[in-house]
Amino acid sequence: MNNSMNKINGVEYDWSDAIENLLYNINVKYHESFPKNKDMVLSLTAGSKFVKVVNENSVWGFIAKKDGFHKGLPMKVGDVFKPASWRAPAKHVRGSIFDTNTNWFRWTGPNYL
């Protein structure tokens, strides 16, 4: 992505702030289930089309880096996909990092459809 700002419905959103907010909220949901545990160890791995969110040795999900198509369906910057495997996202969008609502994911990953 060339620009760190994304415009949705006329409002600009910062990519890095949205990613940071997602990672923070994943840990918030984790602590709702396990209040005494330490934070999850989340890391990001950038590919050509997606950023992979990894929790230690498992994939939490994939985030679209640019507008385009995935498996024949349109995707927008910030769309989040459930993992189909370690290397590939599933077909359908589950949510967006720019959404202020957090009911589309759990600490274990994006929700099933």
C-alpha positions, 0 to 999 in steps of 0.5 A: 500500500503506497499511502498509509491513509485509507478513505472510507465514506469520506473519512480518512483512517490510518492503516497503522493505527487500525492494525494496532487497534486490531491487535489491541482488541484481540488481546482484550478479547483474549483477557475476557476469557483468560484474565490472568494470562499474559498478552498473546504474542502477535506478529505481522508478516507482509506478503504481496497482497496480504498481511498475515497476523500470527499468534505464536505458531498459528495464523490468526487471519489475513488483512488485505493490503490493497483493493482488488480481487481474491478468489473472484470476489472483490476486496478492499484495503483492510478487509480481514479474512479467516485463514484457509491454511498457513499461507492462504486466506479463505474466500470471504471477507469477515470484517475490516480493520477500519470498522469500529465494531469488534463483533466480527472476530474473537481472540481465536480469529475472524468469525465463521460466516 
